[in-house]
Amino acid sequence: MGKDCCANEPGSVDPRFRRILYIALVVNVTMFLIEVVAGLIAGSVSLLADAVDFFGDAANYGISLIVLGMTLQWRARAALLKGITMGLFGLWVIGAATRLALDGGIPDAATMGAVGFLALIANVTVAVLLFRYRTGDSNMRSVWLCSRNDAIGNVAVMLAASGVFATGTRWPDLLVAVIMASLALTAAFQVIRQAIGEMKDHSLGAAETMGH
């Protein structure tokens, strides 16, 4: 769907987009709970990182549902908050990976692979549903980027599981955690930049309207 098809005015909300957000919210909350338990059992930082990402995305979808029918200015503010949250997640993962690099424990590769595959199915499903909204406003774009990054992250977790199994070390797990952090920071920058731009455009438009 192009930008002209996206809701930019209050009250102009695509019912299909709202339904997809509800589906995404339920999927992300469910996978957050599964990955927290699996990550703790397997001793995997990449699974725990992915679990935190699922939690953040669930919060993002909830915020998106709240502001969906509001003005572009409010949706841009919500996207800015989500972008900051994504950035903080990336920094948290880098810190966790650094700390666990000093731990000699080896995560359970079988659990990592199985849960990573389940998470991949969940995220690809959500990403496909959201694909047509990937070029919308900053709020819609942030939702799409979250789902896209999650799917990429799940593939990486599965590769990390293979690496842990093959090498008998936890370094593949830590490497994937750093990659996921980089994705979060990159997406955060894109969303924050677009949100700030939309807020500035709205402010300039409002000032010109008042001037007339």
ABEGO torsion letter per residue (X at the ends): XBAAABBABBGBBBAAAAAAAAAAAAAAAAAAAAAAAAAAAAGBAAAAAAAAAAAAAAAAAAAAAAAAABBAAAAAAAAAAAAAAAAAAAAAAAAAAAAAAABABBBBAAAAAAAAAAAAAAAAAAAAAAAAAAABBAAAAAAAAAAAAAAAAAAAAAAAAAAAAAAGBAAAAAAAAAAAAAAAAAAAAAAAAAAAAAAAAAAAAAAAAAAX
